[in-house]
Amino acid sequence: MANSLNLQYKQKQSLQLSLKLWLPILQAPIQELDNILKEYSNSNPFLEYQSSFESSYSSTSNSDERRNFIENMNVYKASLYERLEEQIDSKLFPTPKSQRVAKEIIMDISKEGFFEGNTEQIAIDCGVTESFVESIRQRFRFLEPKGVGALDTYEAFYFQLLDLTIDDKLFVFTKKLINNLSSVEKYATHHLFQEATALIKSFNNPPAVEYLEEEP
């Protein structure tokens, strides 16, 4: 019985102490709460205080950072060279040597998508024949963007023509127009002229045009 009374007395003391500590806070005007809580946190090592402004700012700041990160992830697009590197795999380039040559070719591709390198020098650097380098370059017609790795506009158009599934006669005539781009008017009366020129107009010109449009 004595122990029970002693426990009740201690609980009553603890409650009175808690009320004594918190009553000024409960009775204080809202405008003064920041200062009062700050004083309590300074004298009580177990109490950590953060103002509503700091809390709000921290929350807003973190929210903004997350939103900016997500937006940056959504708008990011690989560069021309990153896109090409991604496609150098064992499907088109099955050997380490062919992949090395392909990567050397990428290094010599202009921002427009044309190959401006020296196949002889690449052959020397990679320890292969020049004809091997050329055969690897020709495989670039299977890569995206279409026409990349070509030597000039004529070859870029031809690479893109090879990628189409069209009638043989239309293919042959379109190829003829590509080889005679400076004088296509003389074929204007041909029955396939409109269809062939529409195909040519749909080609990437230059091959990496979509990447050029994104430059500032």
VEXDREN-2710 file (C-alpha; in Angstrom, 1 decimal):
% VEXDREN-2710
k/r/px/py/pz
1/MET/0.0/0.0/0.0
2/ALA/2.9/2.4/0.9
3/ASN/4.5/1.6/-2.5
4/SER/1.3/2.4/-4.3
5/LEU/1.0/5.8/-2.5
6/ASN/4.6/6.5/-3.3
7/LEU/4.1/5.8/-7.0
8/GLN/1.1/8.0/-7.1
9/TYR/3.0/10.8/-5.4
10/LYS/5.8/10.6/-8.0
11/GLN/3.4/10.5/-10.9
12/LYS/1.7/13.6/-9.5
13/GLN/5.1/15.4/-9.1
14/SER/6.0/14.4/-12.7
15/LEU/2.7/15.8/-14.0
16/GLN/3.1/19.0/-12.1
17/LEU/6.6/19.4/-13.5
18/SER/5.4/18.8/-17.0
19/LEU/2.6/21.3/-16.7
20/LYS/5.1/23.8/-15.2
21/LEU/7.3/23.4/-18.2
22/TRP/4.7/23.4/-20.9
23/LEU/2.1/25.8/-19.5
24/PRO/4.0/29.0/-20.7
25/ILE/4.2/27.5/-24.2
26/LEU/0.5/26.6/-24.2
27/GLN/-0.5/30.1/-23.0
28/ALA/1.9/32.0/-25.2
29/PRO/0.7/34.0/-28.2
30/ILE/1.5/32.4/-31.6
31/GLN/3.8/35.2/-32.6
32/GLU/6.0/34.5/-29.6
33/LEU/6.2/30.7/-29.9
34/ASP/9.3/30.7/-32.0
35/ASN/11.3/32.6/-29.4
36/ILE/10.0/30.6/-26.5
37/LEU/10.6/27.2/-28.1
38/LYS/14.1/28.4/-29.2
39/GLU/14.9/29.2/-25.5
40/TYR/13.7/25.8/-24.4
41/SER/15.8/24.0/-27.0
42/ASN/18.9/25.9/-25.8
43/SER/18.4/24.7/-22.2
44/ASN/17.2/21.2/-23.1
45/PRO/19.6/19.0/-25.0
46/PHE/16.9/16.5/-25.7
47/LEU/14.7/19.0/-27.6
48/GLU/15.5/19.9/-31.2
49/TYR/13.7/22.9/-32.6
50/GLN/13.2/23.9/-36.2
51/SER/11.2/27.0/-37.1
52/SER/8.2/26.7/-39.3
53/PHE/10.0/28.9/-41.9
54/GLU/13.1/26.6/-41.9
55/SER/10.9/23.5/-42.1
56/SER/8.8/24.9/-44.9
57/TYR/11.9/26.1/-46.8
58/SER/13.6/22.7/-46.4
59/SER/10.5/20.9/-47.6
60/THR/10.1/23.2/-50.6
61/SER/13.8/23.0/-51.4
62/ASN/13.8/19.2/-51.4
63/SER/10.6/19.2/-53.4
64/ASP/12.0/21.5/-56.0
65/GLU/15.2/19.5/-56.2
66/ARG/13.2/16.3/-56.8
67/ARG/11.1/18.0/-59.4
68/ASN/14.1/19.4/-61.2
69/PHE/15.8/16.0/-61.2
70/ILE/12.7/14.3/-62.7
71/GLU/12.3/17.0/-65.3
72/ASN/16.0/16.8/-66.4
73/MET/15.6/13.0/-66.7
74/ASN/12.6/13.4/-68.8
75/VAL/14.1/15.9/-71.3
76/TYR/17.5/14.3/-71.6
77/LYS/18.3/12.9/-75.0
78/ALA/21.5/11.1/-76.0
79/SER/23.8/13.0/-78.3
80/LEU/24.5/11.7/-81.8
81/TYR/27.7/10.1/-80.7
82/GLU/26.2/8.5/-77.7
83/ARG/23.4/7.1/-79.9
84/LEU/25.9/5.6/-82.3
85/GLU/28.1/4.1/-79.5
86/GLU/25.0/2.3/-78.2
87/GLN/24.5/0.6/-81.5
88/ILE/28.0/-0.8/-81.8
89/ASP/27.1/-4.4/-80.6
90/SER/27.8/-7.9/-81.6
91/LYS/24.8/-8.1/-84.0
92/LEU/26.4/-5.9/-86.7
93/PHE/29.9/-5.9/-85.4
94/PRO/30.6/-9.4/-84.1
95/THR/34.3/-9.2/-83.4
96/PRO/36.4/-7.0/-81.1
97/LYS/38.3/-5.8/-84.2
98/SER/35.1/-4.8/-86.1
99/GLN/33.8/-3.0/-83.0
100/ARG/37.1/-1.1/-82.6
101/VAL/37.0/0.0/-86.3
102/ALA/33.4/1.1/-85.9
103/LYS/34.3/3.2/-82.9
104/GLU/37.2/4.8/-84.8
105/ILE/34.8/5.7/-87.6
106/ILE/32.4/7.3/-85.1
107/MET/35.2/9.6/-84.0
108/ASP/35.5/10.8/-87.5
109/ILE/31.8/11.5/-88.1
110/SER/30.9/15.2/-88.3
111/LYS/28.0/16.7/-86.4
112/GLU/26.0/16.6/-89.6
113/GLY/26.5/12.8/-89.7
114/PHE/29.0/12.4/-92.5
115/PHE/32.2/10.4/-92.3
116/GLU/35.2/12.8/-92.7
117/GLY/38.0/10.5/-91.6
118/ASN/40.8/8.6/-93.4
119/THR/40.1/4.9/-93.9
120/GLU/43.8/4.3/-94.6
121/GLN/44.8/5.8/-91.3
122/ILE/42.1/3.9/-89.4
123/ALA/43.3/0.7/-91.1
124/ILE/46.9/1.4/-89.9
125/ASP/45.8/2.3/-86.3
126/CYS/43.6/-0.9/-86.0
127/GLY/46.0/-3.3/-87.8
128/VAL/43.5/-4.2/-90.6
129/THR/43.1/-3.6/-94.3
130/GLU/41.6/-0.5/-95.8
131/SER/38.9/-2.6/-97.5
132/PHE/38.0/-4.0/-94.1
133/VAL/37.5/-0.5/-92.7
134/GLU/35.3/0.4/-95.7
135/SER/33.2/-2.7/-95.2
136/ILE/32.6/-1.7/-91.6
137/ARG/31.7/1.8/-92.7
138/GLN/29.1/0.4/-95.1
139/ARG/27.4/-1.3/-92.2
140/PHE/26.6/2.1/-90.8
141/ARG/23.7/2.2/-93.2
142/PHE/21.9/0.0/-90.7
143/LEU/22.4/2.4/-87.8
144/GLU/20.2/5.3/-86.6
145/PRO/19.9/8.0/-87.7
146/LYS/19.6/6.7/-91.3
147/GLY/22.3/7.8/-93.6
148/VAL/24.9/8.3/-90.9
149/GLY/28.5/7.5/-91.8
150/ALA/28.0/8.3/-95.5
151/LEU/30.6/10.3/-97.4
152/ASP/28.2/12.8/-98.9
153/THR/24.6/13.6/-99.6
154/TYR/24.4/11.2/-102.5
155/GLU/25.6/8.2/-100.5
156/ALA/23.4/9.3/-97.5
157/PHE/20.3/9.2/-99.7
158/TYR/21.4/5.8/-101.1
159/PHE/21.9/4.4/-97.6
160/GLN/18.3/5.5/-96.8
161/LEU/17.0/4.2/-100.1
162/LEU/18.5/0.7/-99.3
163/ASP/16.5/0.7/-96.0
164/LEU/13.2/1.0/-97.8
165/THR/11.0/-1.9/-99.0
166/ILE/9.7/-0.7/-102.3
167/ASP/9.0/-1.9/-105.8
168/ASP/12.2/-2.7/-107.8
169/LYS/11.3/-0.3/-110.6
170/LEU/10.8/2.5/-108.1
171/PHE/14.0/1.7/-106.4
172/VAL/16.0/1.8/-109.7
173/PHE/14.4/5.1/-110.7
174/THR/14.9/6.7/-107.4
175/LYS/18.6/5.7/-107.4
176/LYS/18.9/7.3/-110.8
177/LEU/17.5/10.5/-109.5
178/ILE/19.9/10.4/-106.5
179/ASN/22.8/10.0/-108.9
180/ASN/21.5/13.0/-110.9
181/LEU/20.3/15.4/-108.2
182/SER/21.6/18.4/-110.0
183/SER/19.5/17.7/-113.1
184/VAL/16.4/15.8/-111.9
185/GLU/14.2/18.1/-114.0
186/LYS/14.9/16.1/-117.1
187/TYR/13.1/13.1/-115.6
188/ALA/10.0/15.1/-114.7
189/THR/7.8/13.4/-117.3
190/HIS/8.6/9.9/-116.0
191/HIS/5.5/8.2/-114.5
192/LEU/7.4/7.5/-111.2
193/PHE/8.9/11.0/-110.9
194/GLN/6.5/12.3/-108.2
195/GLU/6.7/9.2/-106.1
196/ALA/10.5/9.0/-106.3
197/THR/11.0/12.7/-105.5
198/ALA/8.6/12.3/-102.5
199/LEU/10.8/9.5/-101.2
200/ILE/14.0/11.6/-101.6
201/LYS/12.3/14.6/-99.8
202/SER/11.5/12.3/-96.8
203/PHE/15.2/11.4/-96.3
204/ASN/17.3/12.8/-93.5
205/ASN/19.3/15.7/-95.1
206/PRO/21.9/15.8/-93.6
207/PRO/21.8/12.4/-91.8
208/ALA/22.0/13.9/-88.3
209/VAL/19.5/16.7/-89.0
210/GLU/17.4/15.9/-85.9
211/TYR/20.4/16.5/-83.7
212/LEU/21.3/19.7/-85.4
213/GLU/17.8/21.1/-84.7
214/GLU/18.4/20.6/-81.0
215/GLU/21.5/22.7/-80.9
216/PRO/21.2/26.2/-79.2
END
